[in-house]
């Protein structure tokens, strides 16, 4: 006979649909000091953009103040922010990279 160990918690079937996990935009902010070429390199290295796409995103940030580099699950986005910020500081640039919940 199959018996249940009464010490084990019972996992009940979820009654309502689970929401899909939120996605987060990783955003670069403009500043007056970080060289354009450095920003293009960052976009190529950390966001796997081709040089042309990286240049477009950099120019968008430069002219509009901010731009989305990519959209990721929370932990991936947080790691991108950390790595980009660390890389910029290592090179003594004030480049700012932040994440925000993607509402859509
Ligand atoms: N505004 C910078 C400059 O003129 C270039 C720049 C672009 C800096 C994007 C940051 O996220 C940034 N050198």
Boltz pocket constraint, residues with backbone or C-beta under 6 A from the ligand:
constraints:
  - pocket:
      binder: B
      contacts: [[A, 28], [A, 29], [A, 30], [A, 31], [A, 32], [A, 33], [A, 34], [A, 35], [A, 36], [A, 39], [A, 58], [A, 59], [A, 61], [A, 62], [A, 95], [A, 96]]
      max_distance: 6.0
